[in-house]
Amino acid sequence: MDVSDAISLQVVDDSQVSQARRLIVKLAKDIGVNQSEMDKIALVITELATNLIKHSKSGGDIIAQGCRDSENIGLDVLCVDKGPGMDIGICIEDGYSTSGTMGTGLGAAKRMSSHFDIYSKPGTGTIINVRFWNNPVGKDDTLIGGLSVPITGELISGDKWQVERRDQTINCLLVDGLGHGFEACEAAIMAVKRFKENLHLPPSAILKAMHTSLRGSRGAVGAVAKIDLDRGLLHYSGLGNITGLVYNDSERKHLVSLNGTLGYENPKTLDVTVPWITGSVLVMHSDGISTRAGLDNQIILDQSAEIIAAWLYLYHSKKLDDSTILVVKDKW
């Protein structure tokens, strides 16, 4: 699945509800979402944004990104907050309300979207994920999730992530163009292109192909992971400050990245291989996410890949740089 850079909108008062709706509907229109879906999107965004104000003293964020699966076009939306949390089983029923309203917000969001998922923990906060497809057929892949949010003040991210599945191999890339803005984005886009063209190579060789193409550009750091589902192995190669983690049986293993920059000095690369077993979770993120970020909470690990990515962004984004996270799960 291909995704666009995300937009992240803070909602802390009533005036920002209409702004969030307008900007996200515009994004949906720009990427080619059907008018019938945009009408649903407008209503759901209004409901989610209004709930943020009603139920969280500090409001929260709504993150939206375009997505394309084969010829199908969609919009992925995350609503995140650090509020009091909720009892999901009760709150998702129509008619339930703690603020004197009709109580149809979450129920409506679930009915109108192609995909609906929610995680909430009392005293911690809530994450809601909704997705709208032009052709809402089949089942969304809850084993792959990610987002790339530009630094405040920029419309495009210098980070990119990509997942390409070929038969029984899942190929993953996370790349961070140096700095941020247009030139960093250009370098990252070139890296994604070379990645797609060289999926037959091992991770270190893919990085070298990217390095050659990035000469004369802003440069980038990046990491490639190849998950071999037949053999139960994950092969990984990283260059620069991209973080790679694999969780197996509640154990966390850091994946080694070497020092260097794609497009500059001739970098040394290293392929690392670790087991990929039932229940494994791969997390890759740029330095816009704190290196202290972790998934030591088993309840979080049990969520969908997109919920995990949103949780890491909510609690560990520095918001001083582009923030990008990629999550791949063995099962959910």
Secondary structure, 3 states (H helix, E strand, C coil): CEECCCEEEEECCCHHHHHHHHHHHHHHHHHCCCHHHHHHHHHHHHHHHHHHHHHCCCCEEEEEEEEEECCEEEEEEEEEECCCCCCHHHHCCCCCCCCCCCCCHHHHHHHHCCEEEEEEECCCEEEEEEEEECCCCCCCCCCEEEEEECCCCCCCCCEEEEEEEECCEEEEEEEEECCCCHHHHHHHHHHHHHHHHCCCCCHHHHHHHHHHHCCCCCCEEEEEEEEECCCCEEEEEEECCCEEEEEECCEEEEECEECCCECCCCCCCCCEEEECCCCCEEEEECCCECCCCCCCCHHHHCCCHHHHHHHHHHHHECCCCCEEEEEEECCC
